[in-house]
Amino acid sequence: MSERFGEFVEVRRHGFVAELVLDRPKAMNAVSSAMAVSVGEACASLALDAGARVVVVSSSASRAFCVGADLKERNSFSDAELLRQRPVTRGAYGGVLELPMPVIAAVHGFALGGGFELALACDLIVADETAVVGLPEVSVGVIPGGGGTQLLPRRVGAARAAELIFSARRVEAREALEMGLVDQVVGVGGDREAALELAGRIAANSPVGLRAAKRALRVGYGLDLRAGLEVEDAAWRSVAFSGDRAEGVAAFNEKRAPQWPGE
Ligand SMILES: CCCCCCCCCCCCC[C@H](O)CC(=O)SCCNC(=O)CCNC(=O)[C@H](O)C(C)(C)COP(=O)(O)OP(=O)(O)OC[C@H]1O[C@@H](n2cnc3c(N)ncnc32)[C@H](O)[C@@H]1OP(=O)(O)O
């Protein structure tokens, strides 16, 4: 089953895994205003989809995951149009970042600028050997505006994030893995399959638990330990009396696979 969101985004279902496909291959998924709107709409729909336990963000473009903001479109923008477009693209990136379930980016080819920021907004990044990532914005006179200045240091530390953003350099797959910019590197063309396989393994777990664990990880990160432990306690209490917990414990004791109620 699949659903289109505008011309450039498709959502496909694989059981409890939803795949959000960036589908503007002729422009290497350059993020135009229309595409940003569609990404935001698709995320708003997925956020309310209890059957989507895990989301994979993939690309139909052969050479790229996403090459960032559409510089051709932006070249035609007046200052007013650029400012008007900002909340639209914030909606797209915020939509990915705020998805309540685990999100995995499947990256091959170029993931640059806003394209890498979309991947950084995901929880995990699976790349193939062709992946080339980076935040080159200062080389075109801007700065990472899709969360990169905040998300990259959380992945690789302040100094490495500074080096990558200041130098605007691209990083190929193997070095990206060593630096922690991506979490897995697979053979050429294997990123989507590997991401869907990982998503399937994660989706076999409690959907209630997965969403609570993501909340604790996201909200607690960056807090001091005491405040972080309070966030974890609140997340624990949100699942302590859930149907999923009851089912999980019963299934373990009855030596059978759980059938998660998802509530
Ligand atoms: C996380 C939640 C928080 C929310 C906070 C707020 C959110 C706000 C959201 C803002 C959006 C993000 C903004 C972002 O930070 C800013 C940017 O992304 S700036 C752009 C960054 N990207 C780049 O700099 C990449 C530019 N492209 C290249 O470097 C090269 O094209 C390439 C990708 C390395 C490929 O090089 P080549 O193989 O040599 O091929 P070509 O260069 O000839 O390109 C082929 C063809 O594609 C066109 N193209 C490539 N990139 C873009 C692009 N970014 N936009 C538009 N078009 C692009 C290129 O022009 C060629 O076209 P042709 O000449 O064939 O017509």
PDBQT file of the ligand as one rigid body, heavy atoms in Angstrom, charges set to zero:
ROOT
HETATM    1  C1  LIG A 301      15.690  19.349  12.161  1.00  0.00    +0.000 C 
HETATM    2  C2  LIG A 301      14.504  20.201  12.487  1.00  0.00    +0.000 C 
HETATM    3  C3  LIG A 301      14.867  21.621  12.766  1.00  0.00    +0.000 C 
HETATM    4  C4  LIG A 301      14.067  22.610  11.931  1.00  0.00    +0.000 C 
HETATM    5  C5  LIG A 301      14.776  23.954  11.847  1.00  0.00    +0.000 C 
HETATM    6  C6  LIG A 301      14.545  24.797  10.654  1.00  0.00    +0.000 C 
HETATM    7  C7  LIG A 301      14.424  24.124   9.317  1.00  0.00    +0.000 C 
HETATM    8  C8  LIG A 301      14.663  25.061   8.117  1.00  0.00    +0.000 C 
HETATM    9  C9  LIG A 301      14.952  24.258   6.844  1.00  0.00    +0.000 C 
HETATM   10  C10 LIG A 301      15.898  24.949   5.921  1.00  0.00    +0.000 C 
HETATM   11  C11 LIG A 301      16.322  24.007   4.812  1.00  0.00    +0.000 C 
HETATM   12  C12 LIG A 301      17.689  23.603   5.003  1.00  0.00    +0.000 C 
HETATM   13  C13 LIG A 301      18.599  24.686   4.550  1.00  0.00    +0.000 C 
HETATM   14  C14 LIG A 301      19.985  24.161   4.373  1.00  0.00    +0.000 C 
HETATM   15  O1  LIG A 301      20.668  24.221   5.618  1.00  0.00    +0.000 OA
HETATM   16  C15 LIG A 301      20.681  25.001   3.325  1.00  0.00    +0.000 C 
HETATM   17  C16 LIG A 301      21.134  24.199   2.155  1.00  0.00    +0.000 C 
HETATM   18  O2  LIG A 301      20.833  23.030   1.995  1.00  0.00    +0.000 OA
HETATM   19  S1  LIG A 301      22.109  25.058   1.033  1.00  0.00    +0.000 SA
HETATM   20  C17 LIG A 301      22.421  23.823  -0.228  1.00  0.00    +0.000 C 
HETATM   21  C18 LIG A 301      23.396  22.806   0.261  1.00  0.00    +0.000 C 
HETATM   22  N1  LIG A 301      23.701  21.855  -0.808  1.00  0.00    +0.000 N 
HETATM   23  C19 LIG A 301      24.787  22.010  -1.617  1.00  0.00    +0.000 C 
HETATM   24  O3  LIG A 301      25.563  22.915  -1.456  1.00  0.00    +0.000 OA
HETATM   25  C20 LIG A 301      24.979  20.966  -2.699  1.00  0.00    +0.000 C 
HETATM   26  C21 LIG A 301      25.077  21.678  -4.033  1.00  0.00    +0.000 C 
HETATM   27  N2  LIG A 301      25.364  20.711  -5.109  1.00  0.00    +0.000 N 
HETATM   28  C22 LIG A 301      26.621  20.249  -5.334  1.00  0.00    +0.000 C 
HETATM   29  O4  LIG A 301      27.554  20.494  -4.611  1.00  0.00    +0.000 OA
HETATM   30  C23 LIG A 301      26.789  19.354  -6.535  1.00  0.00    +0.000 C 
HETATM   31  O5  LIG A 301      25.690  19.583  -7.410  1.00  0.00    +0.000 OA
HETATM   32  C24 LIG A 301      26.822  17.853  -6.178  1.00  0.00    +0.000 C 
HETATM   33  C25 LIG A 301      25.584  17.459  -5.396  1.00  0.00    +0.000 C 
HETATM   34  C26 LIG A 301      28.071  17.549  -5.369  1.00  0.00    +0.000 C 
HETATM   35  C27 LIG A 301      26.831  17.047  -7.492  1.00  0.00    +0.000 C 
HETATM   36  O6  LIG A 301      27.891  17.562  -8.298  1.00  0.00    +0.000 OA
HETATM   37  P1  LIG A 301      28.009  17.051  -9.794  1.00  0.00    +0.000 P 
HETATM   38  O7  LIG A 301      27.999  15.573  -9.808  1.00  0.00    +0.000 OA
HETATM   39  O8  LIG A 301      29.154  17.793 -10.403  1.00  0.00    +0.000 OA
HETATM   40  O9  LIG A 301      26.659  17.497 -10.524  1.00  0.00    +0.000 OA
HETATM   41  P2  LIG A 301      26.179  19.016 -10.788  1.00  0.00    +0.000 P 
HETATM   42  O10 LIG A 301      26.767  19.960  -9.807  1.00  0.00    +0.000 OA
HETATM   43  O11 LIG A 301      26.327  19.317 -12.246  1.00  0.00    +0.000 OA
HETATM   44  O12 LIG A 301      24.624  18.891 -10.427  1.00  0.00    +0.000 OA
HETATM   45  C28 LIG A 301      23.740  18.139 -11.283  1.00  0.00    +0.000 C 
HETATM   46  C29 LIG A 301      22.476  18.959 -11.426  1.00  0.00    +0.000 C 
HETATM   47  O13 LIG A 301      21.834  19.001 -10.108  1.00  0.00    +0.000 OA
HETATM   48  C30 LIG A 301      21.645  20.364  -9.757  1.00  0.00    +0.000 C 
HETATM   49  N3  LIG A 301      21.769  20.540  -8.308  1.00  0.00    +0.000 N 
HETATM   50  C31 LIG A 301      22.697  19.992  -7.498  1.00  0.00    +0.000 A 
HETATM   51  N4  LIG A 301      22.516  20.404  -6.229  1.00  0.00    +0.000 NA
HETATM   52  C32 LIG A 301      21.420  21.233  -6.237  1.00  0.00    +0.000 A 
HETATM   53  C33 LIG A 301      20.721  21.978  -5.236  1.00  0.00    +0.000 A 
HETATM   54  N5  LIG A 301      21.068  21.940  -3.939  1.00  0.00    +0.000 N 
HETATM   55  N6  LIG A 301      19.663  22.735  -5.624  1.00  0.00    +0.000 NA
HETATM   56  C34 LIG A 301      19.279  22.757  -6.920  1.00  0.00    +0.000 A 
HETATM   57  N7  LIG A 301      19.887  22.075  -7.946  1.00  0.00    +0.000 NA
HETATM   58  C35 LIG A 301      20.958  21.324  -7.578  1.00  0.00    +0.000 A 
HETATM   59  C36 LIG A 301      22.745  21.121 -10.475  1.00  0.00    +0.000 C 
HETATM   60  O14 LIG A 301      22.407  22.493 -10.584  1.00  0.00    +0.000 OA
HETATM   61  C37 LIG A 301      22.758  20.407 -11.806  1.00  0.00    +0.000 C 
HETATM   62  O15 LIG A 301      21.631  20.861 -12.537  1.00  0.00    +0.000 OA
HETATM   63  P3  LIG A 301      21.743  21.083 -14.128  1.00  0.00    +0.000 P 
HETATM   64  O16 LIG A 301      22.923  22.027 -14.331  1.00  0.00    +0.000 OA
HETATM   65  O17 LIG A 301      22.014  19.705 -14.672  1.00  0.00    +0.000 OA
HETATM   66  O18 LIG A 301      20.419  21.664 -14.521  1.00  0.00    +0.000 OA
ENDROOT
TORSDOF 0
